[in-house]
Amino acid sequence: MTHDPGAARPRPSLTPPEFASALAQPRNATPATIAPPATSPAPVQIPTAVAPRRGRTASVWMVGILVLVLIALVGYFLNALGPGASLIGMLLALVPLVGVLFAVRIVDRWEPEPRSLLILAVAWGAIAAVGIALGIDLLLSMAFGPATGAREVLQTVVRAPVVEEFAKGLGVFLIFATARRAFDGPVDGIVYGALIGAGFAFTENIQYFAVSFIEGGAAETSVTFFLRGILSPFAHVMFTSVTGFALGLAARRGLSTGQAVGPWLVGLAGAIALHAFWNGSAMFGDFFVLYLTLQVPLFIGFLLGIIALRREESRLTRRRLGDYAAAGWFTPQEVDMLATSAGRKAALAWARTLRGDRTALMRTFIADATALAATRQRAITGRDPHATTEERDLLAKTAATRAAMFAP
């Protein structure tokens, strides 16, 4: 903006800060090799082009698979658990799911992912991943019989983590492969992985809560709900986020789908190891002691890692928008505003003081400018053939929004 939205906001520096980070540096090119377009002297003459939606939406064939598996899952639950217990289990499972979705929304707020992909991620975890895990377990049970004794321990600590993380991780990889233009870095990978894990935990909780209700009534159901819904609602979220993080690094470095198989396997191994460690700590020794000494610190470390990655996203936004500021598209004050949470809050507060409350316009300006920074990063890595078209579209939108912000 040409006006300062908050007098109390610290004055920005004239040049974006440099930073050395393996998470944010491009792999195939440097900012100097891809210059932003020159500033148009008349924003109204900026050509408006709409970038193709391909690569940013859910694939139809994935939706079709989810519908077929959903029908099979509904039949399975109704037959195995009955409609009453299934309904009770579903209502209870919604409680931790809502909490997890709210937390993931906070993580995703800096540069939100397309809603269709967020829904796809939850659906994959809740439907496809559960269906894959149940199918593999059924085949193994038919081949080797029910697990008892040492085999039951092996199933909990080894087989379940391997099967479940593969099923969930497959969903993250498919989103990476089919929606590359909406998979920009580690935070995006964590968001997709977390939502797939949340969906998986939701369906799994339905089964656990329903079985507890059938076998032990309200008392046993309350205990199960406390252990799974209150103490560990983020367990599956953390596990699959490791896979998403690895693929996010691959996306940031501009790797192709084939090249990303290696990082995906590494992330998958990390998710399996974390899942096995979590299950093992819950099976042996005093649960609450191990929960406080192992699982809580693990969760705190997970949160600190996300905070660090969010700061990395902020620095990358400043760097990429700084390229446009050097070309005259943004002022240094706007870059400072857009690249910090404090600057965005001050800008929104300032927009509320304008005639007619122009907060919505400011939110649009912030969202489009952040998307522009991500688009430039994709252009620099050379992995998005539509980046130039999308760049022109977003530049036109930010220019029009700026004009509307200061319109009488």
Buried (B, 14 or more C-beta within 10 A) or exposed (E): BEEBBBEEBEEBEEEBEEEEEEBBBBEEEEBEEBEBBEBBEEBEEBEEBEBEEEBBBBBEEBEEBBEEBBEEBEEBBEEEBBEEBBBBBBEBBBBBBEBBBEBBEEBBEBBBBBEBBBBBBBBBBBBBBBBBBBBBBEEBEEEEEEBEEEEEBEBBBBBBBBBBBBBBBBBBBBBBBBBBBBBBBBBBBBBBBBBBBBBBBBBBBBBBBBBBBBEEEEEBBBEBBEBBBEBBBBBBBBBBBBBBBBBBBBBBBBBEBEEBBEBBBBBBBBBBBBBBBBBBBBEEEEBEEBBEEBBEEBBEEBEEBBEEBBEBBBBBBBBBBBBBBBEEBBBBBBBBBBBBEEBBBBBBBBBEEBEEEBBEBBBBBBBBBBBBBBBBBBBBBBBBEBBBBBBBBBBBBBBBBBEEBEEE
